[in-house]
Amino acid sequence: MLRRLLLVHLALCSGGMALPPSAATLRHAQEWARRDFNPKTAGYVHNLVSQSEGGDDASGRELESLFPVAPGTDASNYELSKQPRIGFGTAGLRGRMAPGPLCMNDLTVVQTAQGLAKYVLRCREQELGNTPLKAVVGYDHRACSQFDVSSRQFAIYTKLVFEHAGIDCLILDAYVATPLLAYAVTHINAAVGIMVTASHNPKQDDGYKVYWKDSCQIRPPVDKDIADAIVEESNLVPWIAYGAKLQQLKTASDSECCGLSDPDATRRIEDAYFQSIRDSGLVASNVSASASASTPRFAYTAMHGVGHPFAKRSFKTFRLPPFLAVPSQQTSDPDFPTVPFPNPEEKGALDEAMAFAEKNACDIVLANDPDADRLAVAELCKKSGEWKVFKGDEVGTLLGVWLWEMIGKRSAQPVAMLASTVSSKMLAAVGEMEGFLFEETLTGFKWIGSRALALQDQGYRVLLGYEEAIGYACGGVIPDKDGVSALGVMATLATSVYSRGETLASHLQQIHDKYGEFVSNNGYYFCSDPAIVKRVLEQMRNDGKYFESVGGYEVQSVRDLGSPGYDSSTQDKKPTLPTSASSPMLTFRFKNGCVAQFRASGTEPKFKYYIEMRGKPGEKKDAVERRLSEMCGVILEELLHPQENGLILPSHL
C-alpha cells in the first residue's frame, strides 16, 4: 500500500495522472497466468506484470483493462469466481482473442467447456438416467497468430474436456458452416452442440455458440444455468494438463485436427443435411434448372468465410446452374483482407462482389456471412446501372410469399410463419389475406427456432422463420438461421421470376401492390456504455408515464419488454412476449401506422432502432417513404436525445 501511495505521489508530482495497477489487479493477472496453459497468452501477461512493476504506464493500463476486479476486491480477499469475465450471452461467448477472463482464449474456452460438460451431466441425472451422452463440435477458420489461438484449437480443447468428463464428442472435420453443426445435433442425437465462430464480427473476434439437444440455440433457463456452472470454482481450474495433452497429440499426428475429427461421420451428416433439404419440399420441381437466355447469372461471395463449398452443393441440390464465385473472397481467410467488418449488412461490404458481378455480366449477388448462417441479396438494375441491396425484411417478404405460393397453398397441414418483433409486419398482412398463421417472437433466433418447434408440435407446417438481420430458416430443415438452404431457395425464386421477364425488384413491388406498402428505416448508434443504454431506456419510460405523443405524433400504444413489463394494448397491461431485465426492448405504435422499436444489441456495442411505416390503402411507396423520413428524425431526437446521451451515429448513415 505504501509503495502504491508513493507511486501515485510521484505520478502527480511529475505532471502525469497514470496510476500503477492495483494489487488486486496484479493478483488477478498472476492467478490467471498461473492457470493458463497457453505459453503465448500466459507469457504475455507475465511480461505485462513485469513491465508494469517496472513503472511502464502502458502495461499497467493494459493490465487494468484485461483484468478488472469486482468492486471491494483487494489482494487479500481475491476470488477468481467473483471477478468479471466474458459474458455468456446470446447463445454463448463472443469477444476478441486475447489473454484474460474478458476475452476468447484457451483458458476461457476450457473453463466454459468444463462448466458446460458438468451441466450436461447434471441434466442427464435429472432427465435421462444413465443414457450415454454425445456432444458435437464444429469450427470455422478464425485464428490469432499473436496468441496462438484459433477456432480449431478451441474445438480440440472442447473435445478433450468433454471426453475427460465421460461424454463422447464428435469434431466435425475441417471448416463447417454453422447450419451443418445445428443439423448435426439432432441427427446424431447429441445432448449439446458447440459451434466455434464469431460469425460476421471483425477478424480479432471469436465465439462459442451453444445449441441444445433440439438443435436450437440455448435459451432461458438453460443459458443462465450454464453460466452459473462455468463460474463454479472447480470448473475454473483446468481439470487436466490440456496444453501438454495437445502437444502430445500434435506430436502423434500431423493432421490439422490432430486426428481428433471424423471425416466419414462429417460426410454422412452433410449428405443427410442436403437430403433433408430435398425432402423438405424447398426444391421446386417446376423451375427449369437448365441455363437459358432468361436465366439470371449469379455471383456468390463467401466473405472470406467457410461458405463456398456449401454454397456450391446448395446450388447442385436445387438443380441450379453453377454460380460465379468472387475469387478474392472465395477462400477462408482469418485476416478478411477485403472486408475489415465482414458483415454483408454493412454499407460497402458487398462492393467487391458487385464490381466482380458487373465485370462478369451477373444480374444478382448472393452473399453468405463468414459462417454461412445468413444471406444477403443484391440485384443490378439494367436501366439505371445501379445496384439494389435488399433489406433483410425485403428478402424475408420475397421468401415468405414464394414459400406460400410453392408449398403453403397445397399443404395438408396448417401453415405458420414467424419473424422477430423488430422485423417488418409485411408477412403478417400477407397471412391475414391468405389465411396462414403469422407470429412474432422476441429478437434472436433462439426465440424464433424454439417457437417454430412448438408450432410443429401443434401440427403446423412452419415454412419460414426470419429476422431482419438477414437470417432465414426455410422449410423447417433446422430451427436456426440457415444461409445455405436460403441461398438455394432465393436462387430458385429468382430463376422463376426472371423466366417471366421480371426482376426481383419488380416482383417485390408487385407483392407490395397486392398486400400494401411497408417501408422501414432500421439503424443503430454506437454505444459501449451499458449505463448510457439504461439511461436512454429510462428516459423513454418517462417514470412509468409513457408518452402519449412524440414530437406531435400521437402514440396508439406502448410495449415495454423490460422487467416487470408493460403493454398498454392488452387488457391486463402485461405483454404477451417474455420480458427481460437484462435485454429490454421498447415499442411505440403510432396512430399513423408507424411502429418504432428500440433495444441494445446482445453481441455488439450498438443501440438499435427499427422504425417501419405502413402505407395507407392505395398509397404509393414514395409517399410512404417521405412520411417515414420526416417522422424518423423527429422521434429519434425526441426519444433518444443522441447528442445529449453520447450516442454516436455511424458515419455511413
Secondary structure, DSSP 8 states (H G I E B T S, - for coil): -HHHHHHHHHHHHTT-------HHHHHHHHHHHHH---HHHHHHHHHHHHHHHTT-HHHHHHHHHHS---TT--TTS--GGGS-----BTTEEEEEB-SSTTSBSHHHHHHHHHHHHHHHHHHIIIIITT---EEEEEE-S-EETTTTEEHHHHHHHHHHHHHHTT-EEEEESSS--HHHHHHHHHHTT-SEEEEE--TTS-TTEEEEEEEETTSSB--TTHHHHHHHHHTSHHHHS-SS-HHHHHHHHHHH--STTTT-EEHHHHHHHHHHHHHHHHHTT-S-SSS--S--TTS--EEEE-TTSS-HHHHHHHHHHTT----EE-GGGSS--TT-TT-SS--TTSTTTTHHHHHHHHHTT-SEEEEE-TTSS-EEEEEE-TTT--EEE--HHHHHHHHHHHHHHHTGGG-SS-EEEEEETTS-SHHHHHHHHHT-EEEEE-SSHHHHHHHHHHHHHTT-EEEEEEETTTEEEETTSSSS--HHHHHHHHHHHHHHHHHTT--HHHHHHHHHHHH--EEEEEEEEE---HHHHHHHHHHHHGGG---SEETTEEEEEEEE-SSS-EETTSTTS--SS---SSS-EEEEEETTSEEEEEEE-SSSSEEEEEEEEE--TT--HHHHHHHHHHHHHHHHHHHH-HHHHT-B--TT-
